[in-house]
Amino acid sequence: MKRDPAIRTILLPKDTNGHGTIFGGVILSYIDLAGAVAARTLGPHKFVTVGMDKIAFPEPVYVGDVISFYAEVARVGNTSVTVRVRVEAQRFEDPSVTVKVTEATVTYVAVDVGGRPIPIKGGLPKTVAFGRKKS
């Protein structure tokens, strides 16, 4: 059984680049949000993004595709959390076709109201890995 996505959306013409496909920066923004949704499972901390690994887009995203962002907490440190995000596109023309668009590892740090790192209370939540139950 497939895990529910952290975010699911349909991207619109306003999200396109000069080539008529979805602008990568729009997808990066959603990756950041999906990762934050997963980080939030650790508690009501204010998380800030401190890094995102190399991103490649092996498949384009087109207007009308349904985009799903699957997020999983991969590691919890003292003040930071690392989240893996996988992005899939269900094609508008043929909804039976779903392709992997990209994946990323995003690192967040829990901060106080002054922006200083604070310890994350809690631990690694029970999750599933991109639609498959962990063993």
One Martini backbone bead per residue (centre of mass of N, CA, C, O) as a GRO file, in nm:
protein
  135
    1MET     BB    1   0.096   0.036   0.022
    2LYS     BB    2   0.062   0.369  -0.024
    3ARG     BB    3   0.167   0.654   0.081
    4ASP     BB    4   0.096   0.949   0.180
    5PRO     BB    5   0.135   1.253   0.090
    6ALA     BB    6   0.239   1.558   0.199
    7ILE     BB    7   0.195   1.653  -0.105
    8ARG     BB    8  -0.068   1.763  -0.341
    9THR     BB    9  -0.067   1.872  -0.694
   10ILE     BB   10  -0.146   2.120  -0.942
   11LEU     BB   11   0.008   2.265  -1.201
   12LEU     BB   12   0.040   2.579  -1.363
   13PRO     BB   13   0.112   2.811  -1.600
   14LYS     BB   14   0.254   3.005  -1.384
   15ASP     BB   15   0.490   2.758  -1.339
   16THR     BB   16   0.648   2.823  -1.591
   17ASN     BB   17   0.877   2.825  -1.832
   18GLY     BB   18   1.026   2.890  -2.146
   19HIS     BB   19   0.946   2.568  -2.226
   20GLY     BB   20   0.655   2.484  -2.076
   21THR     BB   21   0.755   2.392  -1.810
   22ILE     BB   22   0.819   2.335  -1.497
   23PHE     BB   23   0.968   2.511  -1.266
   24GLY     BB   24   1.211   2.411  -1.048
   25GLY     BB   25   1.157   2.619  -0.815
   26VAL     BB   26   0.874   2.520  -0.750
   27ILE     BB   27   0.956   2.234  -0.665
   28LEU     BB   28   1.152   2.320  -0.439
   29SER     BB   29   0.940   2.452  -0.261
   30TYR     BB   30   0.774   2.189  -0.215
   31ILE     BB   31   1.000   2.026  -0.090
   32ASP     BB   32   1.033   2.206   0.158
   33LEU     BB   33   0.743   2.166   0.262
   34ALA     BB   34   0.737   1.856   0.283
   35GLY     BB   35   0.972   1.838   0.484
   36ALA     BB   36   0.832   2.007   0.705
   37VAL     BB   37   0.603   1.811   0.756
   38ALA     BB   38   0.787   1.583   0.860
   39ALA     BB   39   0.935   1.740   1.085
   40ARG     BB   40   0.671   1.806   1.252
   41THR     BB   41   0.645   1.511   1.381
   42LEU     BB   42   0.853   1.596   1.625
   43GLY     BB   43   0.711   1.875   1.668
   44PRO     BB   44   0.658   2.223   1.778
   45HIS     BB   45   0.876   2.339   1.584
   46LYS     BB   46   1.104   2.564   1.453
   47PHE     BB   47   1.193   2.529   1.118
   48VAL     BB   48   1.495   2.548   0.929
   49THR     BB   49   1.658   2.578   0.637
   50VAL     BB   50   2.010   2.459   0.557
   51GLY     BB   51   1.964   2.220   0.332
   52MET     BB   52   2.028   2.089  -0.008
   53ASP     BB   53   2.074   1.871  -0.223
   54LYS     BB   54   2.126   1.753  -0.509
   55ILE     BB   55   1.947   1.831  -0.813
   56ALA     BB   56   1.748   1.634  -1.038
   57PHE     BB   57   1.566   1.626  -1.371
   58PRO     BB   58   1.473   1.350  -1.554
   59GLU     BB   59   1.178   1.478  -1.550
   60PRO     BB   60   0.923   1.644  -1.651
   61VAL     BB   61   0.678   1.897  -1.592
   62TYR     BB   62   0.335   1.941  -1.653
   63VAL     BB   63   0.063   2.078  -1.718
   64GLY     BB   64  -0.169   1.889  -1.506
   65ASP     BB   65  -0.005   1.742  -1.332
   66VAL     BB   66   0.026   1.519  -1.068
   67ILE     BB   67   0.187   1.607  -0.764
   68SER     BB   68   0.403   1.414  -0.549
   69PHE     BB   69   0.516   1.443  -0.199
   70TYR     BB   70   0.745   1.240  -0.039
   71ALA     BB   71   0.808   1.207   0.319
   72GLU     BB   72   1.111   1.131   0.525
   73VAL     BB   73   1.254   1.058   0.810
   74ALA     BB   74   1.607   0.985   0.849
   75ARG     BB   75   1.722   1.204   1.072
   76VAL     BB   76   1.811   1.266   1.421
   77GLY     BB   77   1.933   1.512   1.602
   78ASN     BB   78   1.969   1.749   1.829
   79THR     BB   79   1.882   2.006   1.607
   80SER     BB   80   1.843   1.808   1.361
   81VAL     BB   81   1.686   1.725   1.038
   82THR     BB   82   1.642   1.460   0.802
   83VAL     BB   83   1.488   1.468   0.472
   84ARG     BB   84   1.315   1.272   0.243
   85VAL     BB   85   1.230   1.351  -0.104
   86ARG     BB   86   0.972   1.252  -0.330
   87VAL     BB   87   0.895   1.296  -0.683
   88GLU     BB   88   0.576   1.269  -0.853
   89ALA     BB   89   0.418   1.213  -1.180
   90GLN     BB   90   0.095   1.239  -1.302
   91ARG     BB   91  -0.029   1.215  -1.601
   92PHE     BB   92  -0.264   1.378  -1.778
   93GLU     BB   93  -0.296   1.197  -2.043
   94ASP     BB   94  -0.197   0.939  -1.837
   95PRO     BB   95  -0.279   0.831  -1.520
   96SER     BB   96  -0.110   0.549  -1.538
   97VAL     BB   97   0.131   0.752  -1.540
   98THR     BB   98   0.432   0.738  -1.337
   99VAL     BB   99   0.698   0.964  -1.243
  100LYS     BB  100   1.014   1.041  -1.161
  101VAL     BB  101   1.148   1.358  -1.098
  102THR     BB  102   1.266   1.360  -0.791
  103GLU     BB  103   1.516   1.404  -0.526
  104ALA     BB  104   1.571   1.481  -0.168
  105THR     BB  105   1.781   1.630   0.084
  106VAL     BB  106   1.674   1.777   0.391
  107THR     BB  107   1.781   2.035   0.621
  108TYR     BB  108   1.693   2.098   0.960
  109VAL     BB  109   1.645   2.349   1.221
  110ALA     BB  110   1.588   2.407   1.543
  111VAL     BB  111   1.432   2.708   1.674
  112ASP     BB  112   1.406   2.989   1.827
  113VAL     BB  113   1.295   3.315   1.838
  114GLY     BB  114   1.615   3.400   1.779
  115GLY     BB  115   1.745   3.157   1.587
  116ARG     BB  116   1.840   2.938   1.782
  117PRO     BB  117   1.941   2.644   1.850
  118ILE     BB  118   1.749   2.351   1.942
  119PRO     BB  119   1.634   2.090   2.084
  120ILE     BB  120   1.500   1.782   1.998
  121LYS     BB  121   1.209   1.650   2.087
  122GLY     BB  122   1.223   1.315   2.070
  123GLY     BB  123   1.203   1.128   1.759
  124LEU     BB  124   1.175   0.879   1.556
  125PRO     BB  125   0.932   0.817   1.360
  126LYS     BB  126   0.690   0.638   1.227
  127THR     BB  127   0.758   0.510   0.900
  128VAL     BB  128   0.766   0.524   0.547
  129ALA     BB  129   0.930   0.424   0.245
  130PHE     BB  130   0.810   0.547  -0.023
  131GLY     BB  131   0.550   0.325   0.020
  132ARG     BB  132   0.718   0.142   0.218
  133LYS     BB  133   0.762  -0.065   0.455
  134LYS     BB  134   0.941  -0.104   0.717
  135SER     BB  135   1.165  -0.361   0.862
   0.00000   0.00000   0.00000
